[in-house]
Amino acid sequence: MITGKQRAYLRKISHGIEPIFQIGKDGVTDEVLKGIDGALTKREILKVHILETALLDTRETCDYIAEKLKAEPVQAIGSKFIIYRRSDEEKYRKIEIPKK
């Protein structure tokens, strides 16, 4: 569980990144989860866009994906959300979040 201060730091980092995943009318499929899981391992923080055709709630989708992938939901606003998970592989660890 991350603190509010850590969450704010992660929001600041993610401000400049573009969404690399889109969730469409098929919703959250195994392929989407697998792709996000692999990207989290290499990037640690991701922004995801939910298309209008998906008819999904952004907060619920963010929480669901974060729970499935053992990640932290950072922010859900509009049709985009941000999730963070520290990389399991040492070579991909780039983000140092402030201590609690």
HUKAJO-V18918 format. One record per residue. N is the residue number from 1. RES is the residue in three letters. PSI is psi as a letter, one per 30 degrees, with the letter a starting at -180 (* if undefined). BURIAL is b if it has 9 or more other ideal C-beta (glycine too) atoms within 8 Angstrom, else e. D_CENTER is the distance of its C-alpha to the mean C-alpha in Angstrom with 1 decimal. Layout:
BEGIN
N_RES_PSI_BURIAL_D_CENTER ; N_RES_PSI_BURIAL_D_CENTER
END
This chain:
BEGIN
1_MET_k_e_14.4 ; 2_ILE_l_e_13.7 ; 3_THR_l_e_16.2 ; 4_GLY_e_e_16.3 ; 5_LYS_e_e_17.4 ; 6_GLN_e_b_14.6 ; 7_ARG_e_b_12.1 ; 8_ALA_e_e_14.3 ; 9_TYR_e_b_14.3 ; 10_LEU_e_b_10.6 ; 11_ARG_e_b_10.9 ; 12_LYS_e_e_13.9 ; 13_ILE_e_b_12.5 ; 14_SER_f_b_9.8 ; 15_HIS_e_e_12.7 ; 16_GLY_f_e_14.2 ; 17_ILE_k_b_11.6 ; 18_GLU_l_e_11.8 ; 19_PRO_k_b_9.5 ; 20_ILE_f_e_10.2 ; 21_PHE_k_b_9.7 ; 22_GLN_k_e_11.8 ; 23_ILE_k_b_12.4 ; 24_GLY_a_e_16.2 ; 25_LYS_f_e_19.1 ; 26_ASP_f_e_18.7 ; 27_GLY_a_e_15.6 ; 28_VAL_j_b_13.2 ; 29_THR_l_e_15.5 ; 30_ASP_e_e_15.8 ; 31_GLU_e_e_15.5 ; 32_VAL_e_b_12.1 ; 33_LEU_e_b_10.9 ; 34_LYS_e_e_12.9 ; 35_GLY_e_b_11.6 ; 36_ILE_e_b_7.9 ; 37_ASP_e_b_9.4 ; 38_GLY_e_e_11.7 ; 39_ALA_e_b_9.5 ; 40_LEU_e_b_7.6 ; 41_THR_e_b_11.3 ; 42_LYS_f_e_12.4 ; 43_ARG_f_e_10.1 ; 44_GLU_e_b_8.4 ; 45_ILE_k_b_5.8 ; 46_LEU_k_b_4.4 ; 47_LYS_k_b_5.5 ; 48_VAL_k_b_6.5 ; 49_HIS_k_b_10.0 ; 50_ILE_k_b_12.0 ; 51_LEU_l_b_15.7 ; 52_GLU_e_e_18.6 ; 53_THR_f_e_20.1 ; 54_ALA_f_b_17.4 ; 55_LEU_h_e_18.8 ; 56_LEU_k_b_15.7 ; 57_ASP_k_e_14.8 ; 58_THR_e_b_11.5 ; 59_ARG_e_e_11.4 ; 60_GLU_e_e_12.6 ; 61_THR_e_b_10.3 ; 62_CYS_e_b_7.2 ; 63_ASP_e_b_9.4 ; 64_TYR_e_b_10.7 ; 65_ILE_e_b_8.0 ; 66_ALA_e_b_7.0 ; 67_GLU_e_e_10.8 ; 68_LYS_e_e_11.5 ; 69_LEU_g_b_9.6 ; 70_LYS_h_e_10.6 ; 71_ALA_l_b_7.4 ; 72_GLU_k_b_7.3 ; 73_PRO_k_b_6.2 ; 74_VAL_e_b_7.1 ; 75_GLN_k_b_8.3 ; 76_ALA_j_b_9.3 ; 77_ILE_k_e_12.2 ; 78_GLY_b_e_14.3 ; 79_SER_g_e_12.8 ; 80_LYS_k_b_9.4 ; 81_PHE_l_b_6.3 ; 82_ILE_k_b_3.9 ; 83_ILE_l_b_2.1 ; 84_TYR_k_b_5.2 ; 85_ARG_k_b_7.8 ; 86_ARG_k_e_11.2 ; 87_SER_k_b_12.7 ; 88_ASP_f_e_15.6 ; 89_GLU_k_e_17.6 ; 90_GLU_e_e_19.4 ; 91_LYS_f_e_19.7 ; 92_TYR_f_b_16.0 ; 93_ARG_j_b_15.6 ; 94_LYS_f_e_15.6 ; 95_ILE_k_b_14.0 ; 96_GLU_j_e_16.4 ; 97_ILE_l_e_15.4 ; 98_PRO_k_e_18.5 ; 99_LYS_l_e_20.4 ; 100_LYS_*_e_20.7
END
